[in-house]
Amino acid sequence: MSRSTDPDHFFQTTTSLAETSRKALKSKNAHGRPIRLQSKILAIIADPVHSSAVYVAESAGTARRVLLDDSGETTHIYRGPTTPLTSLALSPSPTDATLFAGSWEKSVWSWSAATRERKRHYYGHTDFVKALLCLRLSGVDVLISGSADASIIVWKVETGEKLFTLKGGHTRGILDLAIDPTTYPISPSTLGEMEMEVEGQAVTVFSAGSDREIRRWRVSYDLASAQEIETEKPIIQHETSVYNLYFDADDDLWTASADGSVKCLVRERDWTADTTLVHGDYVRGVVLDERGGLVISAGRDEEVRIWDRGTEKLHHTFSGHFEEITGLVMLGQTVVTVSIDTTIRRWSLKPEDLGKAVDEAEARNGVLKEEVKVEEKHFLVTEDEERELAELMEE
């Protein structure tokens, strides 16, 4: 006997019906020039070689490379997994890059980014893989994965060998990983020079978890050792889960949390917060537009909020997504967002475009206020009408 999946065939509360109606209505908007895919989008990373393309991970188990021009074309589809993909990373090689994807299968898949040929499969975690990094140390490509099992595994990409398993720090799942830029080169082109300068030293990896802690791990450049830094002193600046870590041009750390806030943790102040932006709901990601002096946050409330970094005040809110936003990246002065509403959206932060968006929003708000005033007027009654109404009520 077949079973229906149509929500209209099941009992629904008034609230759920109203929410379904709201989303259906909002889904028709074209704000952010949406590129529509076929399933929920759970992660996004930039293409380091082409500034007009991104890689995205989908709940259907596929990864895609998508152009951000007017065509919105998918140039590559990476297949194999049968469960949702949660995270992505690219190897540092600009000519023969490997695309990695963490999955609900408790493993990491990989493909040739150029040819889509399936490569090695990395098994070792006991729960969902939630975060990935790939870097090159002493000429060796190294993959670092963080999982809901609260462990971090350092892999040798070429052989699939598990070099280190780091655990005992986080007590709950790991949600994000980030490399301390002061211990690792910014671009792959400087790798050789950087390695010569820091020979015998180590790269520092920051991890964020659903236990609200941020921890630091040191992996030596010669891959001889890996260990936690200051095990007894995790960085705790949020009330609950930390979803995202982002280093700015000053090497300070920005964090996005389920407590509804974005914070800037200052290196010189031992990673204490000097800026707190209250987004208002779970914040899934934060990025910066360094040129424009803007901070961008996005999350469960479907909104993309633009903050003035200097004044810490909300400058503008972009609305377009109709489900939770799951990730965002900065490409030049354009912020690109993805959502479980299956869309990729693009928001220009160039002064002229952002100014136009602010003016249009203010104009819309002005119209809404006038409409409210008109409605209030319609409900006003005269003294005679109030007296007649009172007499009717008494009768």
C-alpha positions as CSV (number, residue, x, y, z in Angstrom):
1,M,0.0,0.0,0.0
2,S,1.4,3.4,-1.0
3,R,1.9,6.1,1.6
4,S,1.3,9.8,1.0
5,T,3.9,12.5,1.7
6,D,1.5,15.3,0.9
7,P,1.3,17.5,4.1
8,D,-2.4,18.2,3.2
9,H,-3.2,14.6,4.0
10,F,-2.0,14.9,7.6
11,F,-3.2,16.8,10.7
12,Q,-1.6,20.3,10.9
13,T,-1.9,23.0,13.5
14,T,-3.0,26.5,12.7
15,T,0.5,27.7,13.3
16,S,2.1,25.2,10.9
17,L,-0.4,26.0,8.2
18,A,0.3,29.8,8.6
19,E,4.0,29.1,8.4
20,T,3.6,27.0,5.3
21,S,1.5,29.7,3.7
22,R,4.1,32.4,4.7
23,K,7.0,30.4,3.1
24,A,5.0,29.6,0.0
25,L,4.3,33.3,-0.5
26,K,7.9,34.4,0.2
27,S,9.4,31.7,-2.1
28,K,8.2,33.7,-5.1
29,N,10.5,36.6,-4.5
30,A,13.6,37.2,-6.6
31,H,15.6,39.1,-4.1
32,G,19.3,38.2,-4.2
33,R,18.9,36.9,-7.8
34,P,18.3,33.3,-6.7
35,I,19.9,30.3,-8.3
36,R,17.6,27.4,-7.6
37,L,19.0,23.9,-7.1
38,Q,17.2,20.6,-6.5
39,S,17.7,19.9,-2.8
40,K,18.5,21.7,0.4
41,I,22.0,23.4,0.5
42,L,24.0,22.7,3.6
43,A,27.4,24.2,2.9
44,I,29.3,26.5,0.6
45,I,32.9,27.4,-0.2
46,A,34.5,29.7,-2.7
47,D,36.3,28.5,-5.8
48,P,39.8,29.8,-5.1
49,V,40.7,29.9,-8.8
50,H,37.5,31.5,-10.3
51,S,35.9,34.3,-8.3
52,S,32.6,33.8,-10.1
53,A,32.0,30.2,-8.9
54,V,31.3,28.4,-5.7
55,Y,31.1,24.8,-4.5
56,V,28.0,23.7,-2.6
57,A,27.0,20.6,-0.6
58,E,23.4,19.3,-0.8
59,S,21.2,17.2,1.4
60,A,20.6,14.9,-1.6
61,G,24.2,13.7,-1.3
62,T,25.6,15.6,-4.2
63,A,28.2,18.4,-4.4
64,R,28.2,21.0,-7.2
65,R,30.3,23.7,-8.7
66,V,28.0,26.5,-9.7
67,L,28.6,29.7,-11.7
68,L,27.4,32.9,-10.2
69,D,26.8,34.7,-13.5
70,D,23.3,35.2,-14.9
71,S,23.3,31.6,-16.2
72,G,23.6,30.1,-12.7
73,E,25.0,27.0,-14.5
74,T,26.1,23.9,-12.7
75,T,29.4,23.1,-14.3
76,H,30.3,20.0,-12.3
77,I,28.2,17.5,-10.2
78,Y,30.0,15.2,-7.8
79,R,28.1,12.0,-7.0
80,G,28.5,9.0,-4.8
81,P,27.1,9.6,-1.3
82,T,23.5,8.6,-0.5
83,T,23.2,10.8,2.6
84,P,23.4,14.6,3.2
85,L,26.8,16.3,2.7
86,T,27.5,18.7,5.6
87,S,30.9,20.3,4.8
88,L,33.4,21.0,2.0
89,A,37.1,21.7,1.5
90,L,39.5,21.9,-1.4
91,S,43.2,20.8,-1.4
92,P,45.7,23.7,-1.9
93,S,46.9,22.7,-5.3
94,P,45.7,25.3,-7.9
95,T,46.2,22.9,-10.8
96,D,45.0,19.5,-9.6
97,A,42.7,20.2,-6.7
98,T,40.8,17.6,-4.8
99,L,37.3,18.3,-3.5
100,F,36.4,16.8,-0.1
101,A,32.9,16.5,1.4
102,G,32.0,15.4,4.9
103,S,28.8,13.3,5.2
104,W,26.2,11.8,7.4
105,E,27.8,8.5,6.6
106,K,30.5,9.3,9.2
107,S,33.1,9.5,6.4
108,V,34.8,12.0,4.0
109,W,34.4,11.6,0.2
110,S,36.7,13.0,-2.4
111,W,36.8,13.7,-6.1
112,S,39.1,15.4,-8.6
113,A,37.7,18.9,-8.7
114,A,38.4,19.2,-12.5
115,T,37.4,15.7,-13.8
116,R,34.9,14.7,-11.1
117,E,36.6,11.3,-10.9
118,R,35.9,9.7,-7.5
119,K,39.0,9.4,-5.3
120,R,39.8,8.1,-1.8
121,H,37.1,7.6,0.8
122,Y,38.2,8.4,4.4
123,Y,36.6,6.3,7.2
124,G,37.3,6.8,10.9
125,H,34.6,8.8,12.7
126,T,31.7,7.3,14.6
127,D,29.2,10.1,13.8
128,F,28.5,12.8,11.2
129,V,31.4,14.7,9.8
130,K,30.6,18.3,10.3
131,A,33.8,20.3,9.4
132,L,36.8,20.0,7.1
133,L,40.1,21.7,6.4
134,C,42.8,20.8,3.9
135,L,46.3,22.2,4.0
136,R,49.9,21.4,2.9
137,L,52.6,20.8,5.5
138,S,56.2,20.0,4.4
139,G,55.0,19.2,0.9
140,V,52.3,16.8,2.1
141,D,48.5,17.4,1.6
142,V,46.8,17.0,5.0
143,L,43.1,16.7,5.6
144,I,41.6,17.6,9.0
145,S,38.0,16.5,9.8
146,G,35.8,17.4,12.8
147,S,32.8,15.3,13.8
148,A,29.7,15.1,15.9
149,D,31.6,12.4,17.8
150,A,33.7,15.2,19.3
151,S,36.9,14.1,17.7
152,I,39.3,15.6,15.2
153,I,41.2,13.4,12.8
154,V,44.3,14.4,10.8
155,W,44.7,12.4,7.6
156,K,47.4,12.0,5.0
157,V,45.5,12.7,1.8
158,E,47.5,10.6,-0.6
159,T,47.3,7.3,1.4
160,G,44.2,7.9,3.6
161,E,46.4,7.2,6.6
162,K,45.1,8.5,10.0
163,L,48.1,10.4,11.3
164,F,46.4,11.6,14.6
165,T,43.1,11.4,16.3
166,L,42.5,14.3,18.7
167,K,39.9,13.9,21.4
168,G,39.3,14.6,25.0
169,G,38.9,18.3,24.7
170,H,35.4,18.9,23.3
171,T,32.6,17.1,25.2
172,R,30.1,17.4,22.4
173,G,30.1,17.6,18.6
174,I,32.5,19.8,16.6
175,L,30.8,22.3,14.3
176,D,33.6,24.2,12.6
177,L,37.4,24.3,12.1
178,A,39.6,27.3,11.2
179,I,43.4,27.8,10.7
180,D,45.1,30.5,12.6
181,P,46.4,32.7,9.8
182,T,49.5,33.7,11.8
183,T,50.8,30.1,11.6
184,Y,49.9,29.3,8.0
185,P,50.3,31.2,4.7
186,I,47.3,33.0,3.2
187,S,47.7,31.6,-0.3
188,P,49.1,28.3,-1.6
189,S,51.6,30.2,-3.7
190,T,53.5,31.1,-0.6
191,L,53.6,27.6,0.9
192,G,57.2,26.8,0.1
193,E,58.6,30.1,1.4
194,M,56.5,29.9,4.5
195,E,57.5,26.3,5.3
196,M,61.2,27.3,5.2
197,E,60.6,30.1,7.6
198,V,58.7,28.0,10.1
199,E,60.5,24.7,9.8
200,G,60.2,22.8,13.1
201,Q,57.2,24.9,14.1
202,A,53.5,24.1,13.9
203,V,50.2,25.2,12.5
204,T,47.4,26.1,14.9
205,V,43.8,24.9,14.3
206,F,40.8,26.3,16.1
207,S,37.8,24.1,16.7
208,A,34.3,25.2,17.7
209,G,31.7,22.9,19.2
210,S,28.1,22.5,20.4
211,D,29.6,22.5,24.0
212,R,30.1,26.3,23.4
213,E,33.9,25.9,23.7
214,I,36.6,27.0,21.2
215,R,39.7,24.9,21.5
216,R,43.2,25.2,19.9
217,W,45.3,22.4,18.5
218,R,48.9,22.4,17.3
219,V,50.0,20.2,14.3
220,S,53.7,20.3,13.7
221,Y,54.9,21.1,10.2
222,D,56.9,17.8,10.0
223,L,53.8,15.9,11.0
224,A,55.6,14.4,14.0
225,S,53.1,15.5,16.6
226,A,49.7,17.0,17.2
227,Q,48.2,18.1,20.5
228,E,45.9,20.5,22.2
229,I,47.1,23.9,23.4
230,E,46.1,24.8,27.0
231,T,43.7,21.9,27.5
232,E,42.4,23.4,30.8
233,K,41.7,26.8,29.2
234,P,39.2,26.6,26.3
235,I,37.9,29.9,24.9
236,I,34.4,30.4,26.3
237,Q,32.6,33.6,25.1
238,H,29.2,32.3,24.1
239,E,26.3,30.8,26.0
240,T,25.7,27.8,23.7
241,S,26.9,26.2,20.4
242,V,29.4,28.0,18.2
243,Y,28.6,27.4,14.6
244,N,31.2,29.4,12.7
245,L,34.8,30.7,13.0
246,Y,36.2,33.5,10.8
247,F,39.6,35.3,11.0
248,D,39.7,38.9,9.8
249,A,42.5,40.8,8.2
250,D,43.8,41.8,11.7
251,D,44.0,38.1,12.7
252,D,41.2,38.5,15.2
253,L,38.5,35.8,15.5
254,W,34.8,36.4,14.7
255,T,32.3,33.8,15.9
256,A,28.7,33.0,15.2
257,S,26.6,31.2,17.8
258,A,23.2,29.7,18.5
259,D,22.9,32.2,21.4
260,G,21.9,34.7,18.7
261,S,25.1,36.7,18.7
262,V,28.2,37.4,16.6
263,K,31.4,38.3,18.5
264,C,34.9,39.5,17.7
265,L,37.5,37.8,20.0
266,V,40.6,39.9,20.1
267,R,44.0,38.1,19.9
268,E,45.8,40.7,22.0
269,R,43.2,40.4,24.8
270,D,43.6,36.7,25.1
271,W,40.5,36.0,22.9
272,T,38.0,38.0,24.9
273,A,35.2,39.7,23.0
274,D,35.3,43.5,22.3
275,T,32.4,43.5,19.9
276,T,29.0,41.8,20.3
277,L,26.3,42.0,17.6
278,V,22.9,40.7,18.5
279,H,21.5,39.1,15.4
280,G,18.5,37.7,17.3
281,D,18.3,34.1,16.4
282,Y,20.7,31.2,15.8
283,V,23.5,32.6,13.7
284,R,25.0,30.1,11.3
285,G,27.7,32.2,9.7
286,V,29.7,35.4,9.8
287,V,32.0,37.1,7.2
288,L,33.5,40.5,6.8
289,D,33.7,43.0,3.9
290,E,37.0,44.5,4.9
291,R,36.9,47.2,2.2
292,G,33.5,48.5,3.2
293,G,34.0,48.1,7.0
294,L,31.0,45.8,7.2
295,V,30.2,42.6,9.2
296,I,27.6,40.2,7.6
297,S,25.7,37.6,9.7
298,A,23.0,35.1,8.7
299,G,21.1,32.2,10.2
300,R,17.9,30.6,11.2
301,D,15.7,33.7,10.9
302,E,16.3,33.8,7.1
303,E,17.8,37.3,7.1
304,V,21.2,38.6,6.0
305,R,22.1,41.4,8.3
306,I,24.7,44.0,7.4
307,W,26.4,45.7,10.4
308,D,28.7,48.8,10.5
309,R,31.9,47.5,12.0
310,G,32.9,50.9,13.4
311,T,29.6,51.8,15.1
312,E,28.4,48.2,15.7
313,K,24.9,49.3,14.5
314,L,22.7,47.4,12.0
315,H,23.1,49.1,8.6
316,H,20.7,47.0,6.5
317,T,18.8,43.7,6.3
318,F,18.5,41.7,3.1
319,S,15.4,39.5,2.9
320,G,14.9,36.8,0.3
321,H,15.5,33.4,1.7
322,F,12.4,31.6,3.1
323,E,14.2,28.9,5.1
324,E,17.2,28.8,7.4
325,I,20.4,30.2,5.9
326,T,23.2,27.6,6.3
327,G,26.3,29.3,5.0
328,L,27.8,32.4,3.4
329,V,31.0,33.5,1.7
330,M,32.5,36.8,0.6
331,L,33.5,37.1,-3.1
332,G,34.9,40.6,-3.6
333,Q,32.2,42.9,-2.4
334,T,29.4,40.4,-2.9
335,V,28.1,38.1,-0.1
336,V,26.8,34.8,-1.4
337,T,24.4,32.9,0.8
338,V,22.8,29.4,0.7
339,S,19.8,28.0,2.4
340,I,17.7,24.9,3.0
341,D,15.2,26.7,0.7
342,T,17.4,25.2,-2.1
343,T,18.6,28.6,-3.4
344,I,21.9,30.4,-3.7
345,R,21.5,34.2,-3.5
346,R,23.9,37.1,-4.2
347,W,23.9,40.4,-2.4
348,S,26.1,43.3,-3.6
349,L,27.8,45.4,-0.9
350,K,29.2,48.0,-3.2
351,P,28.4,51.4,-1.8
352,E,26.1,52.4,-4.7
353,D,24.2,49.0,-4.6
354,L,23.9,48.9,-0.8
355,G,22.8,52.5,-0.7
356,K,20.1,51.8,-3.2
357,A,18.9,48.8,-1.2
358,V,18.8,50.9,2.0
359,D,16.7,53.6,0.2
360,E,14.3,51.0,-1.2
361,A,13.8,49.4,2.2
362,E,13.1,52.8,3.8
363,A,10.6,53.6,1.1
364,R,8.8,50.2,1.7
365,N,8.8,50.8,5.4
366,G,7.3,54.3,4.9
367,V,4.5,52.8,2.8
368,L,3.8,50.2,5.4
369,K,3.6,52.8,8.1
370,E,1.1,54.9,6.1
371,E,-1.0,51.8,5.6
372,V,-1.0,51.1,9.3
373,K,-2.1,54.7,10.0
374,V,-5.0,54.3,7.5
375,E,-6.1,51.1,9.1
376,E,-6.1,52.7,12.5
377,K,-8.2,55.6,11.2
378,H,-10.8,53.2,10.0
379,F,-11.2,51.8,13.5
380,L,-11.8,55.3,15.1
381,V,-15.4,55.9,16.2
382,T,-17.2,59.0,17.3
383,E,-18.7,59.7,20.7
384,D,-22.2,59.1,19.4
385,E,-21.2,55.8,17.9
386,E,-19.5,54.8,21.2
387,R,-22.8,55.7,23.1
388,E,-24.9,53.6,20.7
389,L,-22.5,50.7,21.0
390,A,-22.7,50.9,24.8
391,E,-26.5,50.9,24.7
392,L,-26.5,47.8,22.5
393,M,-24.2,46.0,24.8
394,E,-26.4,46.8,27.8
395,E,-29.5,45.4,25.9
